[in-house]
């Protein structure tokens, strides 16, 4: 379960695409979403005008859903797992710093 905290504002993640190639995806926090949902917009990286790939939304219980049509289920799961692990890792680091 993901704690409902906004620790990622922008990051990049490598995923294996459904066609067998790898790609780096830019993950950007969507600040326009309300307080009960955290959303991350997904873009292709390193393009002058990066393609929008959809977004992943997390509720307060840590459940997620992909809002888009470009990414396969496997790709969605890779991104969600990365975000969950990244948030947990940084939450632990922030907790350690506050002690």
N, C-alpha and C positions, 0 to 999 in steps of 0.2 A: 504494500500500500504506500502511496506517495502522500507525504504530508502536504497540506495545501499552503505552499510557500512559493514565492516568486524569486527563485535564486538564479535561474538561467534567464538572461536577457538576450543573449545572442551566442551561438556556438556553431560549430560545424561537425558533422558526423559522416563517416564513410559507411555506405551501405552496399550490399551486393544486390544489383538490380535483377529483375526477373529474366532479362535476356542473357544473364551470366557475366555481365561487366560490372565493374564497381563505379561508384559515383559519390562525390562529396556533396552532401545536402546542407544548406544553411538553415538553421533553426532559430527563429526570432520570436520572442515573447510578444503576444498581441495584447497591448495595454488597454484596448477598447472593450474587452470582455468584462462582465460584471464580477463581483467579489466571490461568487460561488463556483466559478469555472475558471480554469487556467487554460489558455489556448496558445499554441505555438504555430506560427505560420512557417511553411516549408517552401524553400526556393532552391533552384539549381544554383550551384556556386560557380564563380569565376566567369560568368557571362556579363557582358556590359548591361544587358537588360534581362536579368535572370527570370526564367519561367517560374510561375507560381504553381506549386504542386499540391496545394490544399493546406489543411491544418489539422493538428491533433489537439483535441480538447480533453482535459482531465476534470472530473468533478471532485468534490471534497472528500469522497471515499477512495479516490485514486483510480476509479474506473476511467477508461479512455475510449474515445471514438475518433475515427478519421473522418474528416469532412472534406471530401474531394473525390476525384474519379481517376486519377492518373496512376496511383501507386497500388501495387498488388498487396494482398493480405500479408505476405511474408515481409515486404518492405515496410508496411505499416507497423508490424510487430517489432522489427529491428529498431525503428525510430522510437517507438514507445518505450521499449526496453532501455535504450540508450538514455532517454530523458529521465526515466525513473531512477536508473543507477546514478546518473549525473547529479540529480537533485539530492538523492540520499548522501552521496559522497560530499557534496558541498554543504549540506545541512550538518553533517558530522564535523566538518572542518570549522564551520561557524560556531558550532556548539563548543568545540575545543578552545577556540579563541576567546570565548566569553567566560571561560572558567578562570 
